[in-house]
Amino acid sequence: MSYATATLATYANMLGTLDTLVSKAEAHEKGEALLQARLAEDMFPLHTQIRFTLDQVVTAMKRLGNLEMPSDESDITSFAEAHKRIAAAQALVANTDPATWPASGDTVEFTLPNNMTFVMQAHEYCRDWATPQFYFHLMTAYAILRAEGVAIGKIDYVGYMMKYMKQPAA
C-alpha cells in the first residue's frame, strides 16, 4: 500500500470519528457552550481544535496533491457548521486520487508561521508531520469533550473498526 493510500484511509476513518464526537457533543446538555471549552487556559478551545484537525487534512492535500484551495480560518460557531466542514473534508479525501500525489521520496518543503522551515520526503511528511498533527488536534478535541463530561469512550474513537469485527460462533 502506498503512503498516499494509507494516509487517505486514515483521514477517512478518523474524520468519521470526529463527526461522531461532534454528534455526541451536540447532544450533551452543555450544548454549543462546549465549543468554548478547553483543557488548559493556554490551549485552544474545542472549536479551534476541530478547525485545526480539518486544516491538517486540507494542508496535506495542498502540499501533496498540488491542489489550489483556500483554508477556512474562520471560527466554527455551531455544531451544524462543524458537521458541514467535516463533510467537506470527507468529500475532499474521498475524491482524491492517491496516484496524483508525489512519489514517496519526492521532496516536500514547508514553512510554519513562525518561519521554521522543514524539508523532508513525501512519505516522511505524512508519517512525521501531517498524521501526528492531525491526531494531536483530534485527541485534544476528544480530551476536551471527556473533561466536559460528554459520554464518549474508545468505541466512539475507533468506531470504524466495527466493519472488521468477527461475529461470535453460534
C-alpha positions in Angstrom: 0.0 0.0 0.0 1.3 3.4 -0.9 1.8 6.2 1.7 -0.9 8.2 -0.1 -3.4 5.4 0.1 -2.7 4.8 3.8 -2.9 8.5 4.6 -6.2 8.9 2.8 -7.7 5.9 4.5 -6.5 7.2 7.9 -8.1 10.6 7.2 -11.4 8.9 6.1 -11.6 6.8 9.2 -10.7 9.5 11.7 -12.9 12.2 10.1 -15.7 9.8 10.7 -14.6 9.7 14.3 -14.5 13.5 14.5 -18.0 13.6 13.2 -19.2 11.1 15.8 -17.5 13.1 18.6 -19.3 16.3 17.3 -22.6 14.5 17.3 -22.1 13.3 20.9 -21.1 16.9 21.9 -24.2 18.3 20.1 -26.5 16.0 22.2 -24.8 17.0 25.5 -26.7 19.2 28.0 -24.0 21.9 27.7 -24.7 22.2 24.0 -22.8 24.7 22.0 -21.1 26.1 25.0 -18.8 23.1 24.7 -17.3 24.8 21.6 -15.6 27.3 24.0 -14.3 24.6 26.4 -10.5 24.0 26.6 -8.2 21.7 28.5 -6.0 24.4 29.9 -6.0 28.2 29.7 -3.1 28.3 27.3 -4.6 25.8 24.9 -7.1 26.5 22.1 -10.8 25.8 22.7 -12.8 22.9 21.1 -14.0 24.9 18.1 -10.3 25.6 17.2 -9.2 22.1 17.8 -11.9 20.9 15.3 -10.8 23.5 12.8 -7.1 22.6 13.2 -7.9 18.9 12.8 -9.7 19.7 9.5 -6.9 22.1 8.4 -4.3 19.3 8.7 -6.2 17.4 6.1 -6.6 20.4 3.8 -3.0 21.4 4.2 -1.7 17.9 3.4 -3.9 17.8 0.3 -2.5 21.1 -0.8 1.1 20.1 -0.2 0.9 16.6 -1.6 -1.9 16.8 -4.1 -0.8 20.2 -5.5 -4.3 21.4 -5.0 -5.2 25.1 -5.0 -7.8 25.6 -2.4 -8.2 28.2 0.4 -8.0 27.3 4.0 -11.0 28.3 6.1 -9.6 30.0 9.1 -12.9 31.3 10.4 -14.2 30.1 13.8 -16.6 27.2 13.9 -19.6 28.8 15.6 -22.0 25.8 15.8 -22.0 22.0 15.7 -24.0 22.2 12.5 -21.2 24.2 11.0 -18.7 21.6 12.3 -20.6 18.8 10.6 -20.7 20.8 7.4 -16.9 21.3 7.4 -16.2 17.7 8.3 -18.4 16.6 5.4 -16.4 18.9 3.1 -13.1 17.4 4.3 -14.5 13.9 3.9 -15.6 14.6 0.3 -12.1 16.1 -0.4 -10.5 12.8 0.9 -12.9 10.6 -1.0 -12.4 12.5 -4.2 -8.6 12.5 -4.0 -6.7 10.0 -6.2 -3.6 8.8 -4.4 -1.9 8.4 -7.8 -1.7 12.2 -8.1 0.5 12.5 -5.0 4.2 12.8 -5.4 6.5 9.7 -5.2 7.3 8.7 -1.7 10.9 10.0 -2.0 10.0 13.4 -3.6 10.8 16.4 -1.5 8.2 18.4 0.5 9.2 21.7 1.9 7.1 24.0 4.1 7.5 26.9 6.4 5.5 27.4 9.5 4.1 30.8 10.5 7.0 31.2 13.0 9.4 30.9 10.0 10.7 27.4 10.8 11.2 25.6 7.5 11.2 21.9 7.1 12.4 19.7 4.2 11.6 16.0 4.0 10.4 13.3 1.7 6.7 13.0 0.9 6.2 9.8 3.0 8.1 11.4 5.9 5.9 14.4 5.7 2.8 12.2 6.2 4.4 10.0 8.8 6.3 12.6 10.8 4.2 15.8 10.4 0.8 15.6 8.8 -0.5 12.5 10.6 0.8 13.4 14.1 -0.5 16.9 13.8 -3.9 15.6 12.7 -4.1 13.1 15.6 -2.9 15.7 18.2 -5.8 18.1 17.4 -8.3 15.2 17.2 -7.2 13.8 20.5 -7.3 17.2 22.1 -10.9 17.6 20.9 -11.6 14.1 22.4 -10.0 15.1 25.7 -11.9 18.3 25.9 -15.2 16.5 25.5 -14.3 13.9 28.1 -13.2 16.5 30.5 -16.5 18.3 30.0 -18.5 15.1 30.8 -19.5 14.1 27.3 -20.2 10.3 27.3 -17.6 9.1 24.9 -15.2 6.3 25.0 -12.9 4.2 23.0 -15.7 2.8 20.8 -16.5 6.3 19.7 -12.9 6.9 18.8 -12.4 3.7 16.8 -16.0 3.0 15.7 -14.7 2.4 12.2 -13.3 -0.9 13.5 -16.8 -2.4 13.7 -16.5 -3.2 10.0 -13.8 -5.7 10.8 -15.5 -7.3 13.8 -15.9 -11.1 13.6 -19.2 -12.3 14.8 -19.0 -14.9 17.6 -19.7 -18.5 16.7 -23.3 -19.6 17.4 
